[in-house]
């Protein structure tokens, strides 16, 4: 019976470590997803309150997205962050700005690629005047 606890611990340790590292990775992914959501919302808000023409609104939105992502040490992916201004769905007399932020996500601990996404995306829409 001596050493049985050590053997049992050795058997359960790999499962426990995978669980702990999975929780850490998942928490990091949720944090990054929140920063992407915040960046898209900031971009939509910046375009909505900008008094200029559509080009100025799009520039303001892009700057706000870049600043929000830079604050979280993130950047847009190769497909980029898009800002479009078009008529609102169901209300053709009003324009809406749509901000889509997409970033490439790299897990902080390798080996969880099958469970976690490779990229994170969020869309925010705001009505502009």
C-alpha positions, 0 to 999 in steps of 0.5 A: 500500500505504500506509494499508492497515493503517488501512483494515483497522483501520477495517473490523474496529473496529466488529466488535471493539467490538461483541464487547468491549461484548457481553462487558462486558454479558454479564459484568455480567448474570452478576454480577447473576444471581449476586446474585439467586441469592445473595438467594434462597438467603439468604431460604430460609436465613433462613426455615429457621433462624427459630424462629417461626411461618410468618408470622415465617419469611416475614417473615425471608425477605423481609427477608433477600432485601431486604438481599441485593439492597440490598447489590448495589444491586438491588431486586425487580421489579414482579412482586416477590419471593415467599416461600411455605411449603407441604408439600415435594414428595414429603414431606407431613409436612415444610414447605418454604419457596420463595423466588422472586426476580425483578428487572428487568435493564437492560444497562449498555450499551444495544443488547443487548436481543435477546441478554440477558434483560429480567428475571432470576429465581431460585428457592431451596427449603429445608426448614423445621421 
